[in-house]
Amino acid sequence: MRNDYKLKGKTVKVEIELEQGVVETLKVMEEFSKFNRGEITNTALKRYISQHKDFLPAGFKADLWEHS
C-alpha cells in the first residue's frame, strides 16, 4: 500500500484553499509518514473520486490509475 502513494504520471501544480486544520494535519502526516504533501493529497483525492462518482456526469471515465 505504501507504493500507492508515489506519483507515477505527469504532474501539474495547482493552487487550492484548504481549512487551516487540514493543512496543519497534512504537515504532521508528511513529517510522520515521509511522504510529501503532493503524494498524500494525490492519493487522498484518488480515493475520494473513486467513492464519489455521483459528483461526475454519467458515463465519465477518469483515468486515475492510468500510469499505476
Order of alpha helices (4+ residues) and beta strands (2+ residues): alpha-alpha
